[in-house]
Amino acid sequence: MRILACLSLWFIATVSVAQEAWPTARPINLVVAFPPGGVADLTARPMAVALERILRQKVLVENKPGAGGAVGNGFVARARPDGYTLLMALSSVSILPEADRVNGKAPGYTLDQLVPVALVSADPTVLVVRAESPYRSVRDLVEAARANPGRINYASSGYYSALHTPMEMFSLATGVKLFHIPYQGGGPAVTAILGGQVEALASGPGPVVQHIKAGKLRALASWGEKRHPALPEVPTLKELGIDNEFYIWAGMFAPAGTPEPVIRQLRDAVRQAVADPQFRQVMEGAGQPIQYLDQAEFRVFFEKDAKKMADVVRQIGRVDEKK
């Protein structure tokens, strides 16, 4: 009887949420699992502005950093599935659960707790050093790292994050040992390299393009299949004979169980947002070209990427064994 009563209450709650005229009840929280200044934040803020115009409801960006994105991702995964708590996630969202397993920990969340809504952007990470760095090419960096194992450091947004993983892939492919210094997000990592606290960084183009063009940072290579349009002079690692490819993508997710009518309305709103001239102008100005995929295509992309990244995480292994 207790089970039947619980099921009845769940059914009533689900129906009431589905019938509610979303999103009229209260403002929408768009969670970013990193501090301000990184790719997710730079995508979420213009998206929130566009969604407010389309949905006629306040959309608040909420930064919840910690554990390379796991804190914010887990918060949304466990949130009430009513459409009022959403996630602008990076590609690391599919990496972190497998990283926990590899390190013998229970995952902070699982991928089936999140529903992909739409892919907004996808860019290859870019390897940068300071403009005054002695490393003028990838070859310079590799040769110096081989001569000084573990002495050259780099910043990331946390263990197994979208900035840590490509650098570990690079280390595996070239056989070099670098020293990893994790920060709470991409914004602080960029600040660290600009301030001279670290020597190298893998970043999405958005947070670093302006500093490259201003002569503060030097781009050595990208992890793309082809050269990035904002950095046409920068070679890909594949061009240099290093078989690495990694994209830092930003996509919107909702908690599993969010009513389908809400998901449909949200998908339609995101589709309108990415077509909005103001949104496109802000994204392109930040060096983050839009790469939109609607839910069905994004789900296929996400599942394929998660499988690929799980294999990469297993190759990287336990981070505590690498110190």
C-alpha positions as CSV (number, residue, x, y, z in Angstrom):
1,M,0.0,0.0,0.0
2,R,2.8,2.4,0.9
3,I,4.4,1.8,-2.6
4,L,1.1,2.5,-4.3
5,A,0.7,5.6,-2.3
6,C,4.1,6.8,-3.2
7,L,3.5,6.1,-6.9
8,S,0.2,8.0,-6.7
9,L,1.9,11.0,-5.2
10,W,4.7,10.9,-7.8
11,F,2.1,10.7,-10.6
12,I,0.2,13.6,-9.2
13,A,3.4,15.7,-8.8
14,T,4.5,14.9,-12.3
15,V,1.2,15.7,-13.9
16,S,1.0,19.0,-11.9
17,V,4.5,20.0,-13.1
18,A,3.6,19.1,-16.7
19,Q,0.4,21.1,-16.6
20,E,2.0,24.1,-15.1
21,A,2.5,26.9,-17.6
22,W,6.3,26.7,-17.6
23,P,8.2,29.0,-16.9
24,T,5.8,31.3,-15.1
25,A,6.3,30.1,-11.5
26,R,9.7,31.6,-10.8
27,P,13.1,32.5,-12.4
28,I,15.1,29.8,-14.2
29,N,18.6,29.0,-12.7
30,L,21.2,28.2,-15.4
31,V,24.0,26.6,-13.5
32,V,27.6,26.8,-14.6
33,A,29.9,24.4,-12.8
34,F,32.9,26.7,-13.0
35,P,33.8,30.3,-11.9
36,P,33.2,33.2,-14.3
37,G,35.5,33.6,-17.3
38,G,35.6,30.1,-18.8
39,V,33.9,28.7,-21.9
40,A,30.7,27.5,-20.0
41,D,30.3,30.9,-18.4
42,L,31.0,32.8,-21.6
43,T,28.3,30.7,-23.3
44,A,25.7,30.7,-20.5
45,R,25.6,34.5,-20.0
46,P,24.5,35.5,-23.5
47,M,22.3,32.5,-23.6
48,A,20.5,33.6,-20.4
49,V,20.0,37.1,-22.0
50,A,18.5,35.5,-25.2
51,L,16.3,33.1,-23.3
52,E,14.9,35.9,-21.1
53,R,13.7,37.7,-24.3
54,I,12.2,34.5,-25.7
55,L,10.6,33.0,-22.6
56,R,9.7,36.3,-20.9
57,Q,11.1,35.0,-17.7
58,K,14.2,35.9,-15.7
59,V,17.1,33.5,-16.3
60,L,19.8,33.7,-13.6
61,V,23.3,32.3,-14.2
62,E,24.6,30.6,-11.1
63,N,28.3,29.6,-10.8
64,K,28.8,26.5,-8.7
65,P,32.5,25.6,-9.1
66,G,34.3,22.7,-7.5
67,A,36.0,19.3,-8.3
68,G,36.6,20.2,-11.9
69,G,32.9,20.7,-12.5
70,A,31.5,17.8,-10.6
71,V,29.9,19.9,-7.9
72,G,27.7,21.9,-10.3
73,N,27.0,19.0,-12.5
74,G,25.9,16.9,-9.5
75,F,23.8,19.7,-8.2
76,V,21.7,19.8,-11.4
77,A,21.6,16.0,-11.7
78,R,19.9,15.9,-8.3
79,A,17.7,18.9,-8.7
80,R,13.9,18.8,-9.0
81,P,13.1,18.0,-12.6
82,D,10.7,21.0,-13.1
83,G,12.6,23.0,-15.7
84,Y,13.7,25.7,-13.3
85,T,17.2,24.3,-12.8
86,L,19.3,23.8,-15.9
87,L,23.0,23.2,-16.7
88,M,25.3,24.7,-19.2
89,A,27.9,21.9,-19.2
90,L,31.3,21.4,-20.8
91,S,32.6,18.2,-22.4
92,S,34.0,17.2,-19.0
93,V,30.4,16.4,-17.9
94,S,30.9,13.0,-19.7
95,I,34.4,12.5,-18.3
96,L,34.0,13.0,-14.6
97,P,31.9,9.9,-13.7
98,E,34.4,7.6,-15.4
99,A,37.3,9.4,-13.7
100,D,35.7,8.7,-10.3
101,R,35.4,5.0,-11.1
102,V,39.0,4.9,-12.3
103,N,40.1,6.4,-9.0
104,G,38.0,4.0,-7.0
105,K,35.3,6.4,-5.9
106,A,31.6,6.4,-6.3
107,P,30.6,8.8,-9.1
108,G,29.2,12.1,-7.8
109,Y,26.5,11.8,-10.5
110,T,25.8,9.5,-13.4
111,L,25.1,10.5,-17.0
112,D,21.6,9.0,-16.9
113,Q,20.6,11.6,-14.3
114,L,20.9,14.3,-17.0
115,V,19.0,14.9,-20.2
116,P,20.8,16.5,-23.2
117,V,18.7,19.4,-24.5
118,A,20.9,21.1,-27.2
119,L,24.6,21.6,-28.1
120,V,25.5,25.3,-28.4
121,S,29.2,25.4,-29.3
122,A,32.1,23.1,-29.9
123,D,35.6,24.2,-30.4
124,P,39.0,22.5,-30.3
125,T,41.2,23.4,-27.3
126,V,44.2,25.5,-28.0
127,L,47.7,25.1,-26.5
128,V,49.0,28.5,-25.3
129,V,52.1,29.8,-23.6
130,R,53.0,33.4,-22.5
131,A,54.2,35.7,-25.3
132,E,57.6,35.9,-23.6
133,S,57.9,32.2,-23.3
134,P,61.0,30.5,-24.8
135,Y,58.7,27.9,-26.4
136,R,57.9,29.2,-29.8
137,S,56.6,25.9,-31.2
138,V,55.3,22.5,-30.0
139,R,58.6,21.0,-30.8
140,D,60.3,23.5,-28.5
141,L,58.0,22.6,-25.7
142,V,58.3,18.8,-26.2
143,E,62.1,19.0,-26.4
144,A,62.3,21.0,-23.2
145,A,59.9,18.7,-21.4
146,R,61.9,15.6,-22.4
147,A,65.1,17.3,-21.1
148,N,63.4,18.4,-17.8
149,P,60.7,15.7,-16.9
150,G,58.1,17.1,-14.6
151,R,59.6,20.6,-14.5
152,I,57.3,22.4,-17.0
153,N,53.9,23.2,-15.5
154,Y,50.5,23.9,-16.9
155,A,47.2,25.0,-15.5
156,S,43.8,23.4,-15.8
157,S,40.2,23.8,-14.5
158,G,40.6,20.7,-12.3
159,Y,41.5,17.0,-12.5
160,Y,40.0,15.3,-15.6
161,S,38.4,18.6,-16.7
162,A,38.1,19.7,-20.3
163,L,41.4,21.6,-19.8
164,H,43.3,18.8,-18.0
165,T,42.2,15.9,-20.2
166,P,43.7,17.2,-23.5
167,M,47.0,17.9,-21.8
168,E,47.2,14.4,-20.5
169,M,46.4,13.1,-24.0
170,F,49.2,15.3,-25.3
171,S,51.6,13.9,-22.6
172,L,50.7,10.3,-23.6
173,A,51.1,10.9,-27.3
174,T,54.5,12.7,-27.0
175,G,55.9,10.7,-24.1
176,V,56.6,13.8,-22.0
177,K,56.0,14.4,-18.3
178,L,54.5,17.8,-17.4
179,F,53.5,19.1,-13.9
180,H,49.8,19.7,-13.5
181,I,48.4,22.6,-11.4
182,P,44.6,22.5,-11.1
183,Y,42.5,25.6,-10.6
184,Q,38.8,25.9,-10.0
185,G,37.9,26.8,-13.5
186,G,39.0,28.0,-16.9
187,G,38.8,31.7,-15.9
188,P,41.3,31.3,-13.0
189,A,43.5,29.1,-15.2
190,V,43.7,31.9,-17.8
191,T,44.5,34.4,-15.1
192,A,47.3,32.2,-13.8
193,I,49.1,32.0,-17.2
194,L,48.7,35.7,-17.8
195,G,50.1,36.4,-14.4
196,G,53.1,34.1,-14.9
197,Q,52.1,31.5,-12.3
198,V,52.2,28.7,-15.0
199,E,53.9,28.1,-18.3
200,A,51.3,26.5,-20.5
201,L,47.5,26.0,-20.8
202,A,45.0,24.1,-22.9
203,S,42.0,26.3,-23.3
204,G,38.9,26.7,-25.4
205,P,39.5,29.5,-27.9
206,G,37.0,31.9,-26.4
207,P,38.8,32.8,-23.1
208,V,42.3,33.2,-24.8
209,V,41.7,34.6,-28.4
210,Q,41.7,38.2,-27.2
211,H,44.9,37.7,-25.3
212,I,46.6,36.0,-28.3
213,K,45.5,38.9,-30.6
214,A,46.7,41.4,-28.0
215,G,50.2,39.8,-27.9
216,K,50.0,38.5,-24.3
217,L,49.7,34.8,-25.2
218,R,51.2,32.7,-28.0
219,A,49.2,29.8,-29.5
220,L,51.4,26.8,-30.4
221,A,48.7,24.4,-31.7
222,S,45.1,23.3,-31.5
223,W,43.5,19.9,-30.9
224,G,41.1,20.3,-33.9
225,E,40.7,18.3,-37.0
226,K,41.3,21.5,-39.0
227,R,42.6,25.0,-38.1
228,H,40.3,27.2,-36.1
229,P,38.9,30.1,-38.2
230,A,39.8,32.7,-35.5
231,L,43.4,31.4,-35.4
232,P,44.2,30.4,-39.1
233,E,47.9,30.7,-38.5
234,V,48.0,28.1,-35.7
235,P,48.6,24.5,-36.8
236,T,46.7,21.5,-35.5
237,L,48.6,18.9,-33.5
238,K,47.7,16.4,-36.3
239,E,49.5,18.6,-38.8
240,L,52.6,18.3,-36.5
241,G,52.4,14.5,-36.4
242,I,50.7,14.2,-33.0
243,D,47.5,12.1,-33.2
244,N,45.4,14.2,-30.7
245,E,41.9,15.6,-31.2
246,F,39.8,17.1,-28.4
247,Y,36.9,19.5,-28.5
248,I,35.6,21.6,-25.6
249,W,31.9,21.8,-26.2
250,A,29.1,23.6,-24.3
251,G,25.7,22.1,-24.1
252,M,22.5,22.5,-22.2
253,F,21.1,19.8,-19.9
254,A,18.1,19.3,-17.7
255,P,17.6,16.9,-14.8
256,A,16.3,13.5,-15.9
257,G,12.5,13.3,-15.4
258,T,11.9,16.8,-16.6
259,P,8.4,16.7,-18.3
260,E,8.6,16.3,-22.0
261,P,6.4,19.4,-22.7
262,V,8.9,21.5,-20.7
263,I,11.8,20.0,-22.7
264,R,10.1,20.7,-26.0
265,Q,9.5,24.3,-25.0
266,L,13.1,24.7,-23.8
267,R,14.5,23.1,-27.0
268,D,12.4,25.6,-29.1
269,A,13.7,28.5,-27.0
270,V,17.4,27.4,-27.4
271,R,16.8,27.0,-31.1
272,Q,15.5,30.6,-31.3
273,A,18.4,31.8,-29.1
274,V,21.2,30.5,-31.3
275,A,19.5,32.1,-34.3
276,D,19.3,35.5,-32.5
277,P,21.6,38.0,-34.1
278,Q,22.6,39.5,-30.7
279,F,23.5,36.1,-29.3
280,R,25.5,35.2,-32.4
281,Q,27.4,38.5,-32.3
282,V,28.4,38.0,-28.7
283,M,29.5,34.4,-29.3
284,E,31.5,35.2,-32.4
285,G,33.1,38.2,-30.7
286,A,34.3,35.9,-28.0
287,G,35.8,33.5,-30.5
288,Q,33.2,30.9,-29.9
289,P,31.4,30.0,-33.2
290,I,28.0,28.4,-32.7
291,Q,27.8,24.7,-33.4
292,Y,24.1,24.0,-32.7
293,L,22.6,20.5,-32.5
294,D,19.0,19.9,-31.5
295,Q,18.2,17.2,-28.9
296,A,18.2,14.1,-31.1
297,E,21.5,14.9,-32.8
298,F,23.1,16.1,-29.5
299,R,22.1,12.9,-27.8
300,V,23.9,10.8,-30.4
301,F,26.9,13.2,-30.2
302,F,27.0,13.1,-26.4
303,E,26.8,9.3,-26.2
304,K,29.6,8.8,-28.7
305,D,31.8,11.5,-27.0
306,A,31.2,9.9,-23.6
307,K,32.3,6.5,-24.8
308,K,35.4,8.0,-26.4
309,M,36.3,10.0,-23.3
310,A,35.8,7.0,-21.0
311,D,38.5,5.2,-23.0
312,V,40.8,8.3,-22.7
313,V,40.2,8.4,-19.0
314,R,41.2,4.8,-18.6
315,Q,44.4,5.4,-20.6
316,I,45.2,8.4,-18.3
317,G,44.6,6.2,-15.2
318,R,44.6,7.3,-11.6
319,V,45.9,10.8,-11.1
320,D,47.4,10.0,-7.7
321,E,49.7,7.4,-9.3
322,K,51.1,10.1,-11.6
323,K,52.5,12.3,-8.8
